[in-house]
Amino acid sequence: MRKLGDTDVFNKTVVLRVDLNVPVKDGKVLDDTRILAITSTIEHLKKQKSKIVLISHFGRPESGIFEAKFSLLPVAKRIGEIFNTTVPLFKSLQDVNFDNDISLIENIRFLSGEVENDADLSRQLSNLADVYVFDAFGTSHRSHASTFGAINSSETSCAGLLLEEETNALIKAMNSEETPTLSIVGGAKVSSKLEVIKSLLNISNEVLTGGGITNTFLKASGNNIGISLYEDSMIDHAADLLATNKILLPEEVVVSKSIDSSELRVCGIDAVQDDEMILDQILNPKAFEKISKAKKIIWNGPVGVFEQELFSKGTQQLAEAIASSNAYSLAGGGETLLAIKMFIDKSNISYCSTGGGAFLEFMEGKELPSLSALGFKF
């Protein structure tokens, strides 16, 4: 993969495609984790006396139409605060200049042709600067103009420092032969994580499941799950995966009559009533032992409805156990990172990926368009 450290950017103009799709409320950035993640790349470019124009998407606006709620203005202000500078926000590509050290183009998805990977838009983006640097791992699974077309159209393009760090961490997690390896896959649907689970089973001694995924496995193993969320169409697939004897299911779960109820009870997986739903799961001694003895842990997804305090214990237990483990730990996905922020110190996880869908697709072994355009070999 072509890397920033091997690319001449001294005194050059640089377009830096990043992922600034951060939570914003009332004009304020609520979580600047993704902004802070690109500071090493920006600092490197500044030391090389490069002038930087940033590109990012924000939300899912209708193509070609400006909507104030999808404006990157609050993000431009936050970047300015972090780097103690003024960050101009260009409303169009025609407005772009390199008068400031750091500038930002308004939400790239306002432009017609971005999502469609339009060839003309790709060329316009690539022609803005001397070098096109891609540092948005979270969007690397999208074949858009700014994430794929512009990389291919640019005379000089390379991966930023964050993208290099991301791929190194994922390669280490997927390719190292450290054992035992434990993977944790939570979430609502087996269908959306089926290929990930299959891939992780190939490199893991066991896979611990959570959320609706666990419910489907419990149903496939013959347990009554009451009115819990599950996928009937995935029962046979779940049964096949259970036959590997590598799926680690809970022994106890937290159930309630509804997700809004203030009443709950803890019961064995064989004692769920017909009018109850599983909303959390309790880590059993076997799971704690697996985590403590693991040399490598890959974590994607919570094990319960952790945003609600009543059903957060399982995810909190899991986060704390991983944090206290001596294993190399890789975590990815928005809900996973939120759980880490809620329950533990992020520094106790070896690497937290900024990618959601890209993280999962990399884990599945899929080719990611942006990485391929940069010369990455899958």
N, C-alpha and C positions, 0 to 999 in steps of 0.2 A: 504494500500500500504506500502510495506517495505521501510523505510526511512533511510537516511544517519545518522540523529541524533540519531537513535536507534540502529545503527550498530557499532560494535567494529572495528575501523580502526587504532587504536593506533599502531604506528610502523609497519604498514602492507604495503605490496605492493598492489597498486590499479590500475586497468584498468578503465579509465574514458571515456565512450563513450559520445561524445559531438557533436554538430552541428557547424562545422567550415566552412560551405559552404558559404563563404563570397565573395563579389566582389573583384577581383584582376586585376590590369592592370600594365603592364610593371614591374612586380615583386613586386608591392606594393599593400598592402591591402587598398582598397578605403573606406570601411566602416567596422569598428571593433565592431559594436554593439553586434553581436553574441559572439564575443570573450569576451567582457566585461561582458556579461550576465552570464558567467560561473565562474567569478572570486571569487564569494562568496563560491562556492563549492571547488575550488582549495585552497583558503585561509583556509577553515575549515580543509581540508586534511593536509595542511602544518603544521597547529597548532597541529595536531595529529601525527606529525612526519611521515606521510605516504610518500612513494615514488610513483609518479604518472606517468603512461604512458597513453597518450591521444590517442583516436581513433576517426576518422571522415571520412566522405566521402567528395568529392569535385567535383562537376559537374557530368557528365555522361560519363566517359571514357568506352572504350570497355573492357569488363572483361578479365583479364589476360594479358593486354598489357599496358606497361608504356608509358605515353605521358607527356612530360615536361609541357605542358600547363595545365595539371590537377594535377601538383605536389603541395603538401602542404608546400613546402619550404618557400614561402613568409609568410605563416601563422605562421610557426615555428619561423621565425625572429620577427614577430610582437608580438607573445606571449612572446618571450625573452625580448623584449623592455618593455612590460607592467610589467613583473615580475623581471626585471633587472637580468636576468640570461641567461645562454646558454641552448637552447632547442635542443637536438640532434634529427635528423629525421632518423628513422630506415627504411631502404629500404625493409626489410622483417621481418617476425615474428621471424626468427632464429637469427636476430641481436638484438632483444629486450633485454635490461638489465635495471637495476634500479640504475645505478651509479649516475645519476643526480636526482635532486628533481622533475623535470618535463621533460618528453620526449614526443615525438610524433611519431606515426607510419605513414608511407607514406599512402596516399589515400587508404582507405580500399576497394574501388571499383576497384582497380587494381588487387585485389586478386580474382581468380576464386572461385565461390561458395558463395560470399557475397550476391549478389542479390537473389540467389536461396535458401538461408538459408541452405546451405550445413551442414550436421551434423558434419563432420570431422572438417571443419573450425570453426564451433561454439565451438566445444570442445577445439580446439587449442587456441582460443581467451579466453575462460573461464579459461584455465589452465595457462595463462600467469602470473596471480597474485593471491593474497590471496582473494581479494574482487573485484567484478565487479559492478561498479557504472554506472547507466544509467542516463544521464542528457541532452538528446537530444530530447526535446519535438517535435521539427520540423520534426523528422523522426519516431515518435512513431506510425505512421499509416502504417509503412512498416514492413513486416515479413522477415527481412534480418538476416544474421548470426550475425551481431554485434548489431542488435536492438531487436532481439527476441531469436534466438537459443542460443546465449552465455549467456543470462540472465537465461534461463531454465537449461543450462548445468552447471552453476556456483554453487559451494557449498554455497557461500555467495554472494548475489546480492541485490541491493537496489536502490532507486531513489535518484538522486542528489538534491541539494537545489533548483536549477532552476526548475526542473521538479515538485517538490512539490509546488513551488510558482505558476507555470503555472496552475496546476490542481486546486489549491485552488481558483485562480482568475476565472477560467472558471466555477467551481462549484458555486461560489458566483453569477456569472452573470446568470447562467441558473436556479438556484434553489431559489434565494431570491425572496420574494414576494413583493419587493418594487414596487410601482406603482405611477405614470405612467411609463411604460417602453417603450422606443423607440429603434427600431433596424434600422440600415442602411445597405443595401446590394447593392453594386455596382458591376460592372463587365460587361463583354461582353455578356455572355450567361445565359439565364434562366435555361437551361438544367443542367449546372454545379452547379447552386445554388438553384435548385428547392427544394430539400429536406431541405436545410438550411432555406430557406424562410418559408416552412411549419412548421418546428420546431420552428422558431422564432415567427411565428404568434401565437403559443400556449402560449408563455410567454410574448408577447408584446401587448401593446395597439394598436400600429401601426408599420408598416414597411415602411420606406422611401426607394425607389429604385433609382438606378443611372445607367448611361451608357447604353449599349445595352439592359440590362434588362428592363429599363424604356421604351425603344423604343418598345419592344415586348408588354408590358402592354398598351402603347398608341395605338398600332395597334389593340390590342384585344378590346379596348374600343371604336373603330370606328374612330380614328383620322388618318389623312393622315400623314405619316412619311417620305414621299419622298423616297430618296434612302438610308435612314439610315440603319445601321446594325440592324437586328432583326432575330428571329428564327420562321419561319412559322410553324414548327412542335410543337411549344410550345404555340400557340395562344389559344387553348382550355384550357390548363393548366392555362395560365395567366388569362383567363376569369373566371375560377373557383376560383382563388385566389382573383380576384377583387370583386367577389360576397361576400367575407367576410367583405367588407367595411373597411378593415384594411390597405389596400395598399395606401400609401401617394404618389401621383404623382405630378409633378411640374405643374405650370400654365404657366410658360414661359420657353423657351429653346433658346439655341444659335445654329444657323444654318449657314451652309456655303455650297458652291458648291462642295468643296472637302476638305479633311483633310489637304492638303498642301496649301490651299488658304490663302491669307493674308486679305481677306474680310470676314466679318461675319455680322450677324444681329440678334437682339433679337426679338422674336415674341411669340405670344400665341401658345399653343399647337394645336389650331385649325387653324393656319395660316401658316403651313409649306408647301412650294411649292413642286411640283413634282420632281424638279431637285435639291433639297436641302437635306442635311443630318444633323441630330441632333448630335452635338459634345460636348455639355455641357448643363447644366440646371441651372436655377436661383432659389435659395431658396426663396419661397414666405413667406409672414408674418406668415401664418399658420404654416409652417415648423419651422421658428425661434421660434415661441411660444411653439411648441411641445418640441423643444430642451431645451428651458429655463425652462420649467416646469417639465421636466423629472427627475425622481429620479434615473433612471438607463438607460444607453445608451450602446448598443452593435454595434460596427462599423466594417464592412468588405467591403472594396472596395470604389473607388472614384466614383464621379457622372459624370465625363467627361474625356476628353483626357487631363488630367491635366499636363502632361509632356510638352505640348505646351502652352506657355503663353497665347495665344489667347483664349484657351479653358480651362483655369485653374480656372476661377473665382468661379465657382460653388463649386469645391472641396475645394478651399481656404475659401470660406464663411462657408462651412460645418465644416471644421477643426477649424476655429476661434470660431464658435458658440459653438462647443462641448467643446473647451478649456475654454471658459468663463462660461460654465454651472456648476452648483453645483452638478450635477448627478455623481454617480459612473459610470465611463466610461471604457469600455474594448474595445481595438482595436486589430485587428489581420489581418495578410496577408501582403505580401511584398509590394504591391502597397499602402496599407493603411499606413504602416510605412514610406514609402518614402514620402507620402503626409504630414505626421506629421513632418518629418524632414525638408521639404521644407517650410512649412507655419506656424508652431507653435512651442512652447517649449514642448518637450516630457513630461516634468514634470507636465504639465497641463492635461494629460490623466492619469486616475487612474492606469491602467495597460495596457502595450503594450506586446502582446504575440509574441514570436519568431516563432510561428508556422504558416504555410500557409495551406497546405492540412490537416495537423493534427488538426489545429484550426477548420476548416470547418467540418471535420468528427466528432469531439467532439461535435460541435454545432448540428450536425444532430442526435446525440444520438448513433452513431456507436461505437462499441467496438474497441479500439485501441490495437493492438497486444502487444506492449511493455508494456503498462500499465497493461494489463491483466497478463502478465508474472510476473509483480512485485506485483501482488495480488490486484490490484485496482478493486473495484466492481462498475460496470456500472449500 
